[in-house]
């Protein structure tokens, strides 16, 4: 039965009244995507998540659903919004984005179940995507366009999620205290010469978990435990702060080296702020283990939800994200690497040249996540 305009208005209004109890509904006049900003506590999530799902459903008139794709995204970059706007312009399919962090999105999808209005989930780090898959909240999708667009090692082996950008875990060192050769390998961070000279973020961060999970995959749990214990013994302070704050600590002389995702350093390099430029002048970057296994590489990626109501549109957007058009558009806007080597990265990334990448199955970052967390706990890396 078709809803009358008045009926649609009443349904939308009622749903939004519920939604306002736990979230803020925001519209952008500058971008074609609509974003709903979440603000909810997990102990109240059942009410809040149901309300927002109802709002998304009620605000789309019957018959318009085929021209929409709903995206739950843990990425909040202007570059992504530009991609969604380009997709909408090219296809006529409206992209509605609901942003939250990866943990919130996982809890949200669990709570909503088959009532969810999410069609596509976007998240940084394969460890996060693996957890969503492991919860049964993604469906396997394999198409020729996806297989051609994403290298095999940068996608889920079952097709549950597909990478569309790439990031490396690098070592940042202080130039006046360390030579690049002294931090050429991740192993060097566990060397006793760095006692009291390493800073790091918390082991609960998914970037740290994935870094250790990759080591478990390559070298086994005992090697990973010995490495984590060695790095822990070298801490200058208890783990705290973001990757950027670790870089700042090294530049300030609080430590001599740290681990971070490469794009945090490149953001500082691009900054016009004199303080950021000074940080870059005092520090250097190493892509580790070029003589060995290669630098640890991870992804930002996306997967179609298990209960997607607009599956075809979700697949269409996913294919677009890995297409030549989207990858070429994204490269100069972003400080991540394109998912394929045939797409040139931004000039400042291209200037570092090619580097050797660790070659392990992407799903290993999820399979070993729980073990990595146990090891960190056992060695006292909180």
Backbone torsions as a table, in degrees:
resi	resn	phi	psi	omega
1	UNK	NA	131.8	-179.8
2	UNK	-76.1	138.8	173.9
3	UNK	-80.6	143.0	171.2
4	UNK	-74.9	158.6	176.4
5	UNK	-54.8	-39.0	179.2
6	UNK	-65.7	-37.1	179.0
7	UNK	-66.2	-41.3	177.3
8	UNK	-60.9	-43.5	-178.5
9	UNK	-62.0	-43.6	-179.6
10	UNK	-65.5	-42.2	-179.3
11	UNK	-63.9	-43.7	179.9
12	UNK	-63.4	-43.1	-179.0
13	UNK	-63.3	-41.6	179.7
14	UNK	-65.0	-42.5	-180.0
15	UNK	-64.9	-39.8	-179.4
16	UNK	-70.4	-31.0	174.8
17	UNK	-60.5	-41.0	176.1
18	UNK	-66.3	-43.7	-176.2
19	UNK	-61.4	-36.9	-177.7
20	UNK	-66.0	-17.5	178.2
21	UNK	-68.6	-20.1	-176.0
22	UNK	-138.0	-13.0	179.9
23	UNK	-138.3	170.2	175.2
24	UNK	-114.3	127.1	-179.9
25	UNK	-95.8	116.5	-173.9
26	UNK	-117.8	136.6	175.6
27	UNK	-115.2	142.0	176.5
28	UNK	-110.9	126.3	177.4
29	UNK	-82.6	-9.7	-177.2
30	UNK	-92.1	-24.1	-172.4
31	UNK	-125.2	146.5	-175.7
32	UNK	-74.7	-21.5	177.1
33	UNK	-75.4	149.6	171.8
34	UNK	-106.2	134.0	-179.8
35	UNK	-118.2	135.3	173.3
36	UNK	-108.9	118.2	-177.7
37	UNK	-90.4	124.1	-176.7
38	UNK	-83.0	142.7	170.4
39	UNK	-148.6	87.2	-177.0
40	UNK	-145.1	153.8	174.4
41	UNK	-95.5	146.1	-173.5
42	UNK	-65.1	-27.4	-179.8
43	UNK	-73.8	-6.4	176.3
44	UNK	-118.3	15.1	-167.3
45	UNK	-68.5	-31.1	-175.9
46	UNK	-59.1	-44.3	178.3
47	UNK	-65.5	-49.5	-174.8
48	UNK	-64.6	-42.6	-176.1
49	UNK	-69.5	-39.6	177.4
50	UNK	-63.6	-38.3	-179.7
51	UNK	-64.7	-43.6	-177.5
52	UNK	-71.1	-34.4	175.5
53	UNK	-63.3	-40.8	177.8
54	UNK	-63.4	-38.0	-180.0
55	UNK	-63.8	-44.9	179.4
56	UNK	-61.8	-40.9	-178.2
57	UNK	-71.1	-44.5	-174.1
58	UNK	-70.0	-30.0	-175.3
59	UNK	-81.1	-6.1	177.1
60	UNK	-103.7	110.8	179.6
61	UNK	-58.1	148.5	176.1
62	UNK	-56.9	138.6	-179.0
63	UNK	94.2	-17.4	179.4
64	UNK	-93.4	-8.9	-172.0
65	UNK	-62.7	-28.4	-179.3
66	UNK	-71.6	-14.2	-179.6
67	UNK	-103.4	21.8	-176.3
68	UNK	-134.6	148.4	166.1
69	UNK	-136.0	128.1	-179.8
70	UNK	-97.0	126.8	-176.6
71	UNK	-116.4	124.8	168.8
72	UNK	-95.1	117.8	-170.9
73	UNK	-127.4	133.5	172.2
74	UNK	-96.6	6.9	175.0
75	UNK	-108.6	136.4	-174.0
76	UNK	-130.8	55.5	-175.2
77	UNK	-108.1	144.6	175.5
78	UNK	-59.5	-35.2	179.9
79	UNK	-59.6	-39.7	178.7
80	UNK	-65.4	-40.7	179.6
81	UNK	-62.6	-37.7	177.9
82	UNK	-66.1	-37.7	176.3
83	UNK	-63.0	-45.1	-179.4
84	UNK	-63.3	-39.5	178.5
85	UNK	-64.5	-40.4	178.5
86	UNK	-65.2	-40.0	177.6
87	UNK	-62.5	-44.0	-179.7
88	UNK	-63.7	-41.3	179.5
89	UNK	-63.0	-39.2	-176.3
90	UNK	-77.1	-30.8	-170.4
91	UNK	-114.4	-20.8	-173.2
92	UNK	80.5	2.5	178.8
93	UNK	-91.3	119.0	-179.4
94	UNK	-74.3	134.0	178.5
95	UNK	-102.7	116.9	177.1
96	UNK	-108.1	122.8	-172.2
97	UNK	-111.8	129.0	173.3
98	UNK	-114.3	110.4	-175.6
99	UNK	-92.0	145.4	173.8
100	UNK	-167.3	172.9	174.4
101	UNK	-80.5	169.5	-172.4
102	UNK	-62.5	-38.7	179.3
103	UNK	-64.1	-42.1	178.0
104	UNK	-63.8	-40.0	179.8
105	UNK	-64.6	-40.6	177.6
106	UNK	-61.2	-48.3	179.3
107	UNK	-63.1	-37.9	-179.4
108	UNK	-62.9	-48.9	-179.0
109	UNK	-64.0	-38.3	176.4
110	UNK	-60.9	-46.2	-176.6
111	UNK	-67.3	-37.9	-176.8
112	UNK	-76.2	-31.1	-179.9
113	UNK	57.2	-138.2	-177.1
114	UNK	-77.1	-0.2	175.7
115	UNK	-88.3	-3.0	-175.9
116	UNK	-61.3	147.4	172.8
117	UNK	-98.4	1.8	179.8
118	UNK	-72.5	134.4	176.2
119	UNK	-108.0	-33.7	-177.1
120	UNK	-137.7	139.0	175.2
121	UNK	-113.7	131.3	178.4
122	UNK	-118.3	131.2	-179.7
123	UNK	-151.0	154.9	173.8
124	UNK	-91.1	139.8	177.2
125	UNK	82.5	126.2	179.1
126	UNK	-61.8	-27.4	177.5
127	UNK	-61.3	-39.8	177.1
128	UNK	-67.4	-44.7	-179.5
129	UNK	-64.6	-38.1	178.7
130	UNK	-61.9	-40.7	179.7
131	UNK	-62.6	-39.1	178.4
132	UNK	-66.9	-40.5	176.0
133	UNK	-63.9	-45.2	-177.2
134	UNK	-61.9	-26.7	177.4
135	UNK	-80.6	1.3	179.3
136	UNK	76.8	25.1	-173.2
137	UNK	-105.7	3.3	174.3
138	UNK	-121.9	152.0	175.2
139	UNK	-110.0	148.6	178.8
140	UNK	-75.5	130.4	178.9
141	UNK	-135.5	125.2	176.9
142	UNK	-133.2	123.5	177.0
143	UNK	-133.8	158.4	177.3
144	UNK	-56.5	-38.0	-179.1
145	UNK	-65.3	-40.3	178.9
146	UNK	-68.9	-43.3	179.9
147	UNK	-63.8	-36.3	178.8
148	UNK	-75.4	-27.6	-173.0
149	UNK	-89.1	-19.6	-173.9
150	UNK	-128.1	122.2	176.1
151	UNK	-55.6	147.7	-172.2
152	UNK	-57.4	-37.9	-175.8
153	UNK	-78.3	-4.8	-179.0
154	UNK	-111.8	29.0	177.5
155	UNK	-148.1	159.0	177.0
156	UNK	-66.0	136.7	-177.2
157	UNK	-62.8	-22.9	178.8
158	UNK	-95.1	-6.9	-179.0
159	UNK	88.2	16.3	-178.7
160	UNK	-74.9	-30.8	177.4
161	UNK	-149.3	152.3	-172.8
162	UNK	-133.8	131.6	177.7
163	UNK	-71.8	145.5	171.7
164	UNK	-131.1	-7.8	165.8
165	UNK	-141.5	164.7	-172.6
166	UNK	-132.0	141.7	177.0
167	UNK	-137.0	149.7	-178.2
168	UNK	-112.5	145.4	174.9
169	UNK	-92.5	111.4	-171.3
170	UNK	-114.0	169.1	174.8
171	UNK	-106.8	130.5	174.1
172	UNK	-107.4	133.0	-177.1
173	UNK	-131.0	159.3	178.1
174	UNK	-91.2	122.8	-170.4
175	UNK	-62.6	-33.0	-176.3
176	UNK	-81.6	-0.8	-177.6
177	UNK	-126.2	-19.8	-170.9
178	UNK	-136.4	139.9	171.1
179	UNK	-93.9	146.1	-179.0
180	UNK	-52.5	-36.8	-178.6
181	UNK	-64.3	-22.1	-179.2
182	UNK	-79.0	-12.5	177.4
183	UNK	-129.6	39.8	-177.8
184	UNK	-76.0	-15.0	-177.1
185	UNK	-134.6	151.6	171.4
186	UNK	-56.8	-32.5	179.8
187	UNK	-56.7	-32.4	-175.8
188	UNK	-63.5	-25.8	-179.9
189	UNK	-67.5	-17.8	177.4
190	UNK	-96.2	1.1	-179.6
191	UNK	-69.6	133.2	179.8
192	UNK	-58.7	-17.7	177.5
193	UNK	-61.5	-20.8	180.0
194	UNK	-98.8	22.2	-179.9
195	UNK	-57.4	125.0	-179.6
196	UNK	73.9	17.4	-172.8
197	UNK	-128.3	12.4	-179.8
198	UNK	-117.0	134.5	170.8
199	UNK	-116.0	152.0	-177.4
200	UNK	-155.8	157.2	174.8
201	UNK	-85.6	174.5	-174.4
202	UNK	-60.3	148.5	177.7
203	UNK	-69.9	-15.7	178.9
204	UNK	-76.3	-14.0	178.2
205	UNK	-67.8	137.0	-174.1
206	UNK	-64.9	-28.3	177.7
207	UNK	-63.1	-40.8	178.4
208	UNK	-68.5	-42.4	179.6
209	UNK	-61.0	-42.1	-179.6
210	UNK	-68.8	-36.3	177.6
211	UNK	-61.1	-45.4	179.8
212	UNK	-72.3	-36.0	177.9
213	UNK	-60.5	-37.4	179.3
214	UNK	-65.9	-35.2	178.4
215	UNK	-69.7	-39.7	175.8
216	UNK	-58.5	-43.1	-179.8
217	UNK	-61.9	-42.5	-175.4
218	UNK	-81.1	-41.2	-166.0
219	UNK	-123.1	-6.6	177.7
220	UNK	95.3	162.6	-173.5
221	UNK	-66.9	-37.7	-177.5
222	UNK	-66.5	-41.8	176.1
223	UNK	-62.2	-43.2	179.9
224	UNK	-62.7	-39.2	179.1
225	UNK	-65.6	-43.7	179.5
226	UNK	-62.3	-40.8	178.9
227	UNK	-65.4	-48.0	-178.6
228	UNK	-61.5	-39.9	178.6
229	UNK	-65.6	-39.1	179.5
230	UNK	-65.4	-42.5	177.6
231	UNK	-66.2	-42.8	179.2
232	UNK	-58.3	-39.8	-179.6
233	UNK	-65.7	-18.8	-177.5
234	UNK	-96.5	2.7	-175.2
235	UNK	-61.4	137.5	172.7
236	UNK	-84.9	-19.6	-178.2
237	UNK	-161.9	168.1	175.1
238	UNK	-66.3	148.3	179.4
239	UNK	-56.5	136.8	179.9
240	UNK	-165.6	152.0	170.5
241	UNK	79.8	179.4	-177.1
242	UNK	-88.9	177.5	174.7
243	UNK	-58.6	-42.5	-180.0
244	UNK	-61.3	-38.9	179.8
245	UNK	-68.6	-28.0	174.3
246	UNK	-67.6	-42.3	178.5
247	UNK	-60.9	-44.1	-179.8
248	UNK	-63.0	-37.3	178.9
249	UNK	-65.2	-39.9	177.3
250	UNK	-64.0	-46.5	-179.7
251	UNK	-62.0	-33.0	-177.9
252	UNK	-80.7	-3.4	179.0
253	UNK	88.7	8.5	178.1
254	UNK	-75.6	-18.1	179.8
255	UNK	-159.4	174.3	-178.9
256	UNK	-107.8	-17.8	-177.9
257	UNK	-160.9	159.4	177.1
258	UNK	-157.4	169.9	172.5
259	UNK	-104.2	142.8	172.1
260	UNK	-158.3	164.6	169.9
261	UNK	-74.5	141.1	-169.0
262	UNK	-58.6	-33.6	-171.2
263	UNK	-70.7	-22.9	175.4
264	UNK	-63.6	-39.0	179.0
265	UNK	-71.1	-40.4	-179.1
266	UNK	-69.6	-28.6	173.6
267	UNK	-62.8	-40.8	176.8
268	UNK	-65.4	-37.2	178.7
269	UNK	-63.7	-34.2	-178.7
270	UNK	-83.0	-12.6	-174.4
271	UNK	-67.1	147.4	173.6
272	UNK	-92.1	-4.9	-179.0
273	UNK	-72.5	123.5	179.8
274	UNK	-56.7	-33.1	179.0
275	UNK	-65.1	-39.9	177.7
276	UNK	-68.2	-39.9	178.1
277	UNK	-62.8	-35.8	177.5
278	UNK	-66.8	-38.4	176.5
279	UNK	-59.2	-46.2	179.9
280	UNK	-64.7	-38.8	-179.7
281	UNK	-63.9	-30.3	-177.5
282	UNK	-86.8	-11.4	-172.2
283	UNK	-126.0	164.8	175.5
284	UNK	-132.9	166.6	-176.5
285	UNK	-124.6	139.4	177.5
286	UNK	-129.0	131.1	168.2
287	UNK	-89.8	107.7	-165.9
288	UNK	-71.0	163.1	169.2
289	UNK	56.8	40.3	177.5
290	UNK	-70.2	-19.9	174.9
291	UNK	-94.7	1.1	-177.9
292	UNK	-128.5	-123.3	-173.6
293	UNK	-76.6	-18.4	-177.2
294	UNK	99.1	166.5	-178.1
295	UNK	-71.0	142.2	175.2
296	UNK	-65.2	128.2	-177.9
297	UNK	-123.8	137.8	-179.9
298	UNK	-129.9	-176.6	-174.5
299	UNK	-132.6	161.7	149.4
300	UNK	-103.7	140.2	-175.4
301	UNK	-152.2	-176.4	-176.8
302	UNK	-148.7	155.2	176.5
303	UNK	-146.9	152.2	178.5
304	UNK	-78.7	133.8	-177.1
305	UNK	-70.0	154.5	-178.6
306	UNK	-62.2	-30.4	-176.3
307	UNK	-114.5	30.4	-179.4
308	UNK	-57.9	130.0	179.0
309	UNK	-92.8	-11.2	177.1
310	UNK	-130.0	58.3	-173.7
311	UNK	-55.9	-45.7	-175.9
312	UNK	-60.8	-40.8	178.3
313	UNK	-68.3	-35.5	177.6
314	UNK	-64.3	-44.0	178.0
315	UNK	-64.4	-39.5	179.6
316	UNK	-61.3	-43.1	178.1
317	UNK	-68.5	-40.8	178.3
318	UNK	-60.4	-45.1	177.0
319	UNK	-62.7	-36.3	178.9
320	UNK	-64.7	-40.1	-177.6
321	UNK	-61.3	-27.9	-179.6
322	UNK	-102.2	3.1	-178.7
323	UNK	-72.4	161.4	176.3
324	UNK	-57.1	-41.1	-178.1
325	UNK	-60.8	-50.0	-177.8
326	UNK	-69.6	-41.6	-179.6
327	UNK	-64.0	-39.4	178.5
328	UNK	-68.9	-36.7	177.7
329	UNK	-68.5	-40.1	-174.9
330	UNK	-72.2	-35.9	-171.3
331	UNK	-52.4	-51.1	-178.0
332	UNK	-76.1	-14.8	-177.3
333	UNK	-88.8	-19.8	-167.2
334	UNK	-117.7	163.7	175.1
335	UNK	-110.1	20.1	170.3
336	UNK	-100.3	166.2	177.7
337	UNK	-88.0	144.0	172.6
338	UNK	-58.5	157.4	-174.6
339	UNK	-74.0	-20.5	179.7
340	UNK	-119.4	145.0	-178.3
341	UNK	-70.5	-16.7	-179.6
342	UNK	-79.2	-8.9	175.3
343	UNK	-97.1	123.7	-177.7
344	UNK	-69.6	133.8	175.6
345	UNK	-75.7	178.1	175.6
346	UNK	-57.5	151.0	-175.8
347	UNK	-53.0	-40.6	-178.9
348	UNK	-68.7	-31.0	173.8
349	UNK	-74.5	-39.6	178.7
350	UNK	-61.9	-29.5	-176.4
351	UNK	-65.4	-23.6	179.8
352	UNK	-78.6	-14.4	179.7
353	UNK	81.6	176.7	179.4
354	UNK	-69.7	149.2	176.4
355	UNK	-137.3	154.1	-179.3
356	UNK	-76.0	132.2	-178.8
357	UNK	-109.2	140.2	173.6
358	UNK	-57.1	138.1	-176.4
359	UNK	-118.1	92.4	176.5
360	UNK	-135.1	158.6	176.2
361	UNK	-61.1	133.5	-176.0
362	UNK	-61.2	-35.6	-177.4
363	UNK	-69.8	-12.2	176.0
364	UNK	-61.4	-28.5	179.8
365	UNK	-66.0	-27.4	174.7
366	UNK	-88.6	-43.0	-177.1
367	UNK	-59.1	-34.3	-177.8
368	UNK	-99.9	9.5	-174.9
369	UNK	-63.5	-46.8	-179.0
370	UNK	-63.5	-39.9	178.3
371	UNK	-65.7	-39.8	177.2
372	UNK	-60.8	-42.2	179.1
373	UNK	-62.7	-40.0	178.7
374	UNK	-64.5	-42.8	-179.8
375	UNK	-62.9	-46.5	178.0
376	UNK	-57.0	-42.7	-179.6
377	UNK	-64.2	-42.5	-177.9
378	UNK	-64.3	-35.2	-177.0
379	UNK	-91.5	-0.1	176.7
380	UNK	85.0	14.8	175.3
381	UNK	-87.6	95.6	-174.7
382	UNK	-82.7	NA	NA
